[in-house]
Amino acid sequence: MAINFSNINTVWASIFAETLRRLGLTCVVICPGSRSTPLAVAFAEQQPHIEAIPILDERSAAFFALGVAKATGRPTAVVCTSGTAGANFYPAVIEAKESCVPLLLFTADRPAELRDCHSGQTIDQVKLYGNYPNWQTELALPSPDIEMLAYLRQMVIHAWEQSQTPVPGPVHLNIPFRDPLAPLPETDAWQTSSLLSLQSQLHLENFFANITPLLPSPPLPLLPSPPLPPPSPRGIIIAGVAQPQQPQEYCRAIAQLSQTLHWPVLAEGLSPVRNYADLNPQIISSYDQILRNHELAKVLAPEMVIQIGAMPTSPVLRNWLKKTQPRRWVIDPSDRNLDPLHGRTTHLRITPQQLVKQIGAPQISPAYLKMWCTLEAKVRADIDQTLANMEELFEGKVAWLISQTLPPKTPIFIANSMPVRDVEFFWKPTNSGVQPFFNRGANGIDGTLSTAFGIAHHNQSSVMLTGDLALLHDTNGFLIRNKFVGHLTIVLINNNGGGIFEMLPIAKFDPPFEEFFATPQDIDFAQLCATYNIEHELITSWQHLCSKLNPLPTQGIRVLELQTNRKADAKLRKENLEKSASFLA
């Protein structure tokens, strides 16, 4: 460890980076720029303890850092220069807040005397991200004073803690610097004398002695008191949208709860529960199709629901809950409101593991559970048979096939719009341990590719499932290619437009539907990939796709493109979902 005493900026930035290293930071993404020079140099000097990754596009950089933080569960940092650079972090800041991901945002800035006077590349960066950060502040200007270095150290420690507790999320530090920005030797006699005096006072091991590399432990949520009352015999568990750091333990706790209560588990495709099916024979994966049968929906109305994680995507499920108005417990240790239906809901700020220990002795209704399991078996068999016999490249079959094909525990990033819905409709329960990732905090398509790269970086060979528009919205993510370590296979469903809009009422109004909603881009993806020197392959059959998904390569990036017909797929999806419901009548 060495502190750079070239000038006060280098000292300040060195202390900043060294504090983060000792706290446990392992990855920082650095966007090019002048004002952030002291930080860039300091983090570069921390390698290999902190991996410093240069990424040109700030929006892409922030989403890449978001992906790294999602995969590791640890805070990841991103650095930029002054001006509009930091504004490009905003979408990732929102997603980090809404999906509870620890993200550190370090925006360099000009000093106060260069603000509000038309100095170049200067905007108001204080509280740039509104109310989205867990915590935000502007640091003092660098000063050759031992007490000010102690202030800097403690502010960095506080920022690290605030990104993780009580609920993980983004933290923003705005960091002003005066010239000189490069590590040039100090020429001013007074400053030189001050730096020499500071160097003699700064005993590094003593200065950093209070810092430990351990992550702060979040406070345990309060357990309900008195113990929870016995649940109703007619109940269901909803395993909603979730990406836990320890998926197997998470799924095991939900299975224990299901077996204790004798309740079925309606498992969203974006929950790992469907990928640990051996833990629980009471998983219901076809709830969307079952509940499309209005008579069955009435018969299956529950008295009570335990919702774990965020509500599933299915509007059919949501409308059913809204109509039946069961009592609901929402299980989530954070402070979030996870009830968009505003029902008769009690938020229990505990984990599924804690709930298992607190639940009262249940009454049992075997007939209710059996009804759900019988319907699941019928609908699942129908879905599997229909899709197995389908030769045409229907985009809904992609999710079904991937669920059964990927190597065990493969991380997969699932893009928003149609891919997340097809995963919910068709993803088959297996024992694969495949780990789904997604940006369902704000549900946007921005940053899709960059987030997937962040998840795959230094990880097991990974897969991304995306439509064409989500990929095109973030093609600057391919600029990461030269710094990316690992493998990412991108399964691209190219239906030349926004397939999600084909499911909405506006699809019946053309014009303006095709031009302003579907927005076909007519891109040759083979040429696009060649521009970035990315491997591209056009998939022509289901056997072809399977052969490319298992085994996966260990290095590099490739795009597997399936060209589908957007309108035909929308029609086929609608017919299959309705068929599953009608054949239950």
MARKOLLO-66566 format. One record per residue (C-alpha): x, y, z; residue in three letters. Coordinates in steps of 0.05 Angstrom, whole numbers, padded with zeros to 5 digits, always signed. Layout:
# MARKOLLO-66566
XYZALA/...
This chain:
# MARKOLLO-66566
+00000+00000+00000MET/+00026+00069-00019ALA/-00006+00137-00016ILE/+00012+00182-00075ASN/+00038+00248-00046PHE/+00049+00283-00113SER/-00005+00334-00095ASN/-00065+00340-00050ILE/-00112+00311-00101ASN/-00070+00248-00107THR/-00068+00241-00032VAL/-00143+00250-00026TRP/-00158+00200-00082ALA/-00108+00150-00054SER/-00140+00151+00015ILE/-00208+00146-00018PHE/-00189+00083-00058ALA/-00150+00051-00002GLU/-00208+00058+00046THR/-00254+00023-00004LEU/-00203-00032-00015ARG/-00200-00046+00059ARG/-00275-00046+00064LEU/-00279-00100+00011GLY/-00290-00065-00056LEU/-00266-00111-00112THR/-00292-00078-00175CYS/-00296-00007-00200VAL/-00319+00016-00269VAL/-00285+00079-00294ILE/-00312+00124-00350CYS/-00261+00168-00386PRO/-00258+00242-00370GLY/-00213+00297-00343SER/-00244+00319-00277ARG/-00244+00248-00250SER/-00169+00239-00264THR/-00148+00234-00190PRO/-00199+00178-00178LEU/-00182+00141-00242ALA/-00107+00142-00225VAL/-00118+00121-00153ALA/-00163+00062-00172PHE/-00115+00041-00228ALA/-00059+00039-00176GLU/-00102-00008-00133GLN/-00101-00064-00184GLN/-00102-00123-00176PRO/-00136-00114-00107HIS/-00191-00074-00140ILE/-00207-00092-00212GLU/-00212-00026-00250ALA/-00251-00032-00316ILE/-00253+00026-00366PRO/-00320+00032-00403ILE/-00334+00088-00451LEU/-00409+00097-00446ASP/-00433+00120-00377GLU/-00502+00089-00382ARG/-00472+00023-00402SER/-00418+00028-00348ALA/-00470+00038-00293ALA/-00512-00021-00316PHE/-00449-00064-00321PHE/-00433-00046-00249ALA/-00505-00061-00231LEU/-00498-00131-00261GLY/-00433-00144-00223VAL/-00468-00123-00158ALA/-00528-00168-00173LYS/-00484-00228-00185ALA/-00438-00218-00126THR/-00485-00186-00075GLY/-00429-00136-00060ARG/-00425-00062-00073PRO/-00395-00044-00141THR/-00370+00026-00158ALA/-00374+00069-00221VAL/-00335+00134-00232VAL/-00347+00190-00282CYS/-00325+00261-00298THR/-00365+00324-00288SER/-00423+00349-00331GLY/-00476+00306-00365THR/-00433+00243-00354ALA/-00465+00230-00287GLY/-00535+00241-00315ALA/-00525+00178-00357ASN/-00520+00138-00293PHE/-00592+00155-00275TYR/-00629+00095-00305PRO/-00583+00047-00269ALA/-00590+00086-00204VAL/-00666+00079-00210ILE/-00660+00004-00223GLU/-00611-00005-00165ALA/-00660+00030-00118LYS/-00721-00007-00142GLU/-00688-00076-00141SER/-00646-00065-00078CYS/-00576-00071-00108VAL/-00515-00039-00074PRO/-00485+00010-00124LEU/-00433+00065-00109LEU/-00435+00126-00155LEU/-00375+00172-00154PHE/-00384+00234-00197THR/-00325+00282-00202ALA/-00342+00356-00203ASP/-00312+00425-00209ARG/-00302+00467-00146PRO/-00354+00517-00124ALA/-00319+00577-00156GLU/-00327+00545-00225LEU/-00402+00532-00219ARG/-00458+00577-00243ASP/-00409+00618-00286CYS/-00413+00581-00352HIS/-00350+00541-00339SER/-00346+00483-00388GLY/-00374+00415-00373GLN/-00408+00438-00309THR/-00479+00425-00285ILE/-00512+00422-00217ASP/-00493+00352-00193GLN/-00514+00359-00121VAL/-00572+00312-00108LYS/-00569+00295-00182LEU/-00609+00231-00172TYR/-00666+00260-00132GLY/-00692+00214-00078ASN/-00666+00150-00108TYR/-00601+00142-00070PRO/-00601+00110-00001ASN/-00555+00166+00017TRP/-00520+00223-00020GLN/-00472+00279-00004THR/-00419+00323-00033GLU/-00349+00315-00004LEU/-00306+00374+00017ALA/-00251+00397-00029LEU/-00185+00361-00018PRO/-00145+00392+00038SER/-00074+00376+00065PRO/-00099+00365+00135ASP/-00098+00301+00176ILE/-00167+00315+00206GLU/-00196+00325+00137MET/-00167+00258+00115LEU/-00201+00226+00175ALA/-00265+00260+00153TYR/-00256+00230+00083LEU/-00243+00161+00110ARG/-00305+00162+00153GLN/-00350+00188+00098MET/-00328+00132+00052VAL/-00341+00081+00107ILE/-00411+00111+00117HIS/-00425+00108+00042ALA/-00404+00035+00040TRP/-00450+00018+00098GLU/-00508+00058+00070GLN/-00505+00021+00004SER/-00522-00043+00042GLN/-00562-00026+00104THR/-00617-00026+00124PRO/-00637-00041+00052VAL/-00586-00047-00005PRO/-00588+00008-00057GLY/-00548+00063-00091PRO/-00505+00115-00056VAL/-00479+00178-00091HIS/-00417+00217-00072LEU/-00404+00281-00112ASN/-00329+00295-00108ILE/-00301+00363-00128PRO/-00228+00373-00149PHE/-00187+00435-00164ARG/-00128+00432-00212ASP/-00079+00399-00219PRO/-00118+00337-00237LEU/-00059+00295-00261ALA/-00009+00268-00211PRO/+00039+00326-00223LEU/+00088+00344-00168PRO/+00066+00404-00126GLU/+00103+00468-00144THR/+00073+00516-00094ASP/+00121+00523-00034ALA/+00065+00526+00018TRP/+00029+00466-00011GLN/+00094+00427-00014THR/+00108+00443+00059SER/+00037+00422+00078SER/+00043+00356+00042LEU/+00109+00341+00076LEU/+00078+00356+00143SER/+00018+00313+00126LEU/+00063+00255+00105GLN/+00099+00257+00171SER/+00033+00255+00210GLN/+00000+00200+00169LEU/+00016+00132+00200HIS/-00023+00087+00152LEU/-00034+00024+00193GLU/-00059+00065+00252ASN/-00100+00110+00206PHE/-00136+00050+00174PHE/-00138+00007+00237ALA/-00213+00014+00247ASN/-00231-00014+00178ILE/-00247-00088+00169THR/-00259-00124+00103PRO/-00324-00154+00129LEU/-00390-00131+00100LEU/-00433-00098+00153PRO/-00487-00144+00178SER/-00556-00116+00166PRO/-00599-00113+00229PRO/-00644-00173+00238LEU/-00716-00155+00224PRO/-00762-00158+00284LEU/-00800-00223+00289LEU/-00875-00218+00297PRO/-00899-00218+00368SER/-00942-00253+00389PRO/-00930-00314+00343PRO/-00967-00313+00277LEU/-01038-00342+00280PRO/-01053-00409+00246PRO/-01065-00397+00171PRO/-01128-00416+00135SER/-01133-00486+00106PRO/-01149-00457+00037ARG/-01085-00420+00023GLY/-01032-00412-00029ILE/-00959-00390-00029ILE/-00937-00343-00084ILE/-00863-00347-00098ALA/-00855-00281-00135GLY/-00800-00244-00171VAL/-00735-00254-00132ALA/-00661-00262-00144GLN/-00633-00285-00076PRO/-00559-00292-00065GLN/-00568-00363-00038GLN/-00622-00391-00083PRO/-00621-00463-00058GLN/-00630-00443+00015GLU/-00685-00395-00006TYR/-00722-00449-00045CYS/-00713-00499+00011ARG/-00746-00451+00061ALA/-00806-00441+00014ILE/-00811-00517+00005ALA/-00811-00527+00080GLN/-00866-00475+00087LEU/-00907-00509+00032SER/-00900-00577+00065GLN/-00917-00550+00134THR/-00980-00515+00110LEU/-00999-00565+00055HIS/-01006-00506+00008TRP/-00988-00504-00066PRO/-00932-00456-00088VAL/-00949-00413-00148LEU/-00879-00402-00174ALA/-00863-00344-00220GLU/-00813-00361-00275GLY/-00767-00306-00248LEU/-00762-00342-00182SER/-00709-00395-00172PRO/-00763-00440-00143VAL/-00779-00470-00211ARG/-00707-00491-00219ASN/-00705-00530-00153TYR/-00767-00572-00166ALA/-00738-00633-00131ASP/-00746-00596-00065LEU/-00821-00587-00072ASN/-00873-00630-00109PRO/-00926-00577-00098GLN/-00901-00525-00149ILE/-00954-00495-00194ILE/-00920-00466-00256SER/-00983-00460-00300SER/-01024-00415-00255TYR/-01033-00363-00310ASP/-01065-00415-00356GLN/-01107-00447-00301ILE/-01136-00381-00278LEU/-01157-00362-00349ARG/-01213-00413-00338ASN/-01264-00368-00302HIS/-01302-00425-00269GLU/-01239-00456-00241LEU/-01215-00388-00218ALA/-01278-00382-00175LYS/-01271-00452-00147VAL/-01197-00441-00130LEU/-01208-00374-00094ALA/-01163-00376-00032PRO/-01178-00350+00037GLU/-01106-00332+00049MET/-01043-00319+00009VAL/-00970-00316+00031ILE/-00932-00275-00020GLN/-00856-00282-00019ILE/-00820-00229-00058GLY/-00850-00183-00110ALA/-00915-00198-00144MET/-00910-00242-00207PRO/-00917-00209-00275THR/-00982-00244-00295SER/-01041-00196-00300PRO/-01087-00257-00297VAL/-01061-00274-00227LEU/-01063-00202-00205ARG/-01135-00192-00227ASN/-01155-00258-00193TRP/-01126-00235-00127LEU/-01157-00167-00134LYS/-01225-00198-00147LYS/-01223-00252-00093THR/-01191-00206-00039GLN/-01159-00259+00005PRO/-01120-00241+00067ARG/-01047-00234+00047ARG/-00981-00236+00083TRP/-00924-00205+00043VAL/-00857-00234+00065ILE/-00798-00188+00053ASP/-00746-00164+00103PRO/-00738-00096+00069SER/-00779-00034+00080ASP/-00812-00037+00012ARG/-00887-00038-00003ASN/-00895-00099-00047LEU/-00970-00096-00055ASP/-00991-00060-00119PRO/-01062-00087-00110LEU/-01074-00051-00043HIS/-01109-00112-00015GLY/-01120-00137+00056ARG/-01045-00142+00066THR/-00998-00149+00124THR/-00925-00137+00109HIS/-00882-00182+00152LEU/-00810-00157+00152ARG/-00779-00226+00158ILE/-00746-00277+00113THR/-00779-00342+00089PRO/-00732-00379+00136GLN/-00757-00339+00196GLN/-00829-00349+00174LEU/-00822-00425+00176VAL/-00802-00420+00249LYS/-00858-00372+00268GLN/-00918-00402+00232ILE/-00975-00430+00275GLY/-01002-00501+00271ALA/-01044-00505+00208PRO/-01110-00535+00192GLN/-01105-00578+00129ILE/-01150-00581+00067SER/-01122-00639+00025PRO/-01176-00630-00028ALA/-01156-00558-00043TYR/-01082-00576-00051LEU/-01099-00638-00093LYS/-01142-00596-00139MET/-01084-00549-00154TRP/-01035-00605-00164CYS/-01082-00644-00210THR/-01094-00582-00253LEU/-01019-00568-00256GLU/-01005-00638-00281ALA/-01057-00633-00336LYS/-01037-00563-00360VAL/-00963-00576-00355ARG/-00970-00640-00396ALA/-01010-00603-00448ASP/-00959-00546-00453ILE/-00901-00595-00457ASP/-00935-00638-00511GLN/-00955-00577-00552THR/-00887-00546-00551LEU/-00849-00611-00561ALA/-00887-00624-00625ASN/-00878-00553-00651MET/-00827-00548-00708GLU/-00836-00474-00727GLU/-00793-00423-00691LEU/-00844-00397-00642PHE/-00812-00349-00593GLU/-00852-00377-00534GLY/-00817-00444-00543LYS/-00749-00413-00532VAL/-00760-00403-00457ALA/-00789-00474-00451TRP/-00730-00505-00487LEU/-00677-00464-00450ILE/-00706-00485-00383SER/-00691-00558-00399GLN/-00626-00549-00437THR/-00577-00504-00399LEU/-00521-00534-00358PRO/-00534-00537-00282PRO/-00533-00471-00245LYS/-00524-00428-00307THR/-00536-00354-00294PRO/-00587-00328-00344ILE/-00606-00255-00353PHE/-00677-00248-00379ILE/-00695-00184-00415ALA/-00759-00145-00403ASN/-00821-00142-00447SER/-00837-00210-00479MET/-00780-00254-00453PRO/-00801-00246-00380VAL/-00872-00262-00399ARG/-00854-00323-00440ASP/-00812-00347-00382VAL/-00872-00340-00336GLU/-00918-00375-00386PHE/-00874-00432-00409PHE/-00811-00442-00365TRP/-00814-00515-00343LYS/-00797-00535-00271PRO/-00732-00574-00268THR/-00676-00592-00220ASN/-00624-00552-00258SER/-00610-00498-00206GLY/-00607-00448-00263VAL/-00602-00378-00233GLN/-00647-00325-00265PRO/-00628-00251-00264PHE/-00668-00192-00289PHE/-00681-00117-00282ASN/-00752-00119-00255ARG/-00743-00060-00208GLY/-00765-00008-00259ALA/-00778-00059-00315ASN/-00742-00018-00369GLY/-00705-00044-00429ILE/-00646+00004-00420ASP/-00580-00027-00400GLY/-00602-00099-00417THR/-00538-00121-00451LEU/-00491-00085-00403SER/-00525-00115-00342THR/-00519-00184-00372ALA/-00444-00172-00383PHE/-00437-00151-00310GLY/-00471-00214-00286ILE/-00428-00258-00331ALA/-00362-00224-00315HIS/-00317-00273-00277HIS/-00378-00318-00269ASN/-00399-00386-00295GLN/-00413-00385-00370SER/-00477-00345-00376SER/-00536-00335-00422VAL/-00579-00275-00439MET/-00650-00282-00468LEU/-00672-00219-00505THR/-00714-00191-00560GLY/-00686-00148-00615ASP/-00708-00080-00588LEU/-00679-00091-00519ALA/-00613-00110-00550LEU/-00612-00052-00598LEU/-00628-00004-00542HIS/-00560-00021-00510ASP/-00513-00040-00566THR/-00460+00004-00535ASN/-00455-00052-00485GLY/-00413-00089-00537PHE/-00358-00038-00524LEU/-00344-00078-00460ILE/-00321-00137-00501ARG/-00245-00125-00494ASN/-00249-00122-00417LYS/-00301-00176-00407PHE/-00275-00240-00374VAL/-00317-00302-00383GLY/-00370-00324-00433HIS/-00438-00296-00452LEU/-00486-00329-00501THR/-00540-00281-00525ILE/-00603-00316-00548VAL/-00634-00264-00593LEU/-00707-00269-00613ILE/-00712-00224-00674ASN/-00784-00210-00691ASN/-00767-00141-00719ASN/-00804-00100-00668GLY/-00837-00097-00600GLY/-00875-00162-00591GLY/-00903-00140-00525ILE/-00946-00088-00560PHE/-00980-00142-00602GLU/-01014-00164-00537MET/-01043-00095-00523LEU/-01108-00064-00549PRO/-01069-00013-00590ILE/-01048-00069-00637ALA/-01116-00064-00669LYS/-01103+00007-00691PHE/-01056+00010-00750ASP/-01037+00063-00767PRO/-01005+00085-00720PRO/-00988+00017-00688PHE/-00933-00010-00732GLU/-00893+00054-00738GLU/-00901+00083-00668PHE/-00909+00022-00623PHE/-00880-00040-00656ALA/-00824+00005-00685THR/-00789-00046-00730PRO/-00715-00029-00740GLN/-00697-00075-00798ASP/-00627-00089-00772ILE/-00580-00141-00801ASP/-00553-00170-00736PHE/-00498-00209-00771ALA/-00469-00143-00795GLN/-00480-00110-00728LEU/-00441-00166-00694CYS/-00386-00162-00746ALA/-00377-00089-00729THR/-00360-00107-00657TYR/-00323-00172-00677ASN/-00376-00213-00641ILE/-00392-00284-00663GLU/-00460-00290-00695HIS/-00500-00351-00716GLU/-00569-00357-00746LEU/-00609-00413-00712ILE/-00651-00453-00761THR/-00681-00508-00717SER/-00694-00528-00645TRP/-00641-00582-00649GLN/-00592-00530-00673HIS/-00607-00485-00613LEU/-00601-00542-00563CYS/-00533-00561-00590SER/-00508-00490-00578LYS/-00533-00484-00506LEU/-00503-00546-00475ASN/-00445-00547-00466PRO/-00431-00472-00466LEU/-00363-00443-00485PRO/-00319-00416-00429THR/-00294-00353-00463GLN/-00320-00301-00512GLY/-00386-00272-00534ILE/-00435-00298-00586ARG/-00504-00282-00611VAL/-00552-00339-00630LEU/-00607-00306-00671GLU/-00675-00337-00682LEU/-00717-00300-00733GLN/-00792-00305-00717THR/-00857-00274-00741ASN/-00882-00225-00690ARG/-00956-00226-00709LYS/-00958-00302-00719ALA/-00924-00311-00651ASP/-00974-00265-00617ALA/-01032-00305-00647LYS/-01000-00372-00629LEU/-00985-00350-00558ARG/-01057-00326-00548LYS/-01086-00391-00577GLU/-01042-00435-00533ASN/-01056-00398-00469LEU/-01131-00399-00482GLU/-01129-00472-00504LYS/-01098-00493-00438SER/-01154-00458-00400ALA/-01211-00484-00443SER/-01189-00557-00443PHE/-01196-00556-00366LEU/-01271-00541-00372ALA/
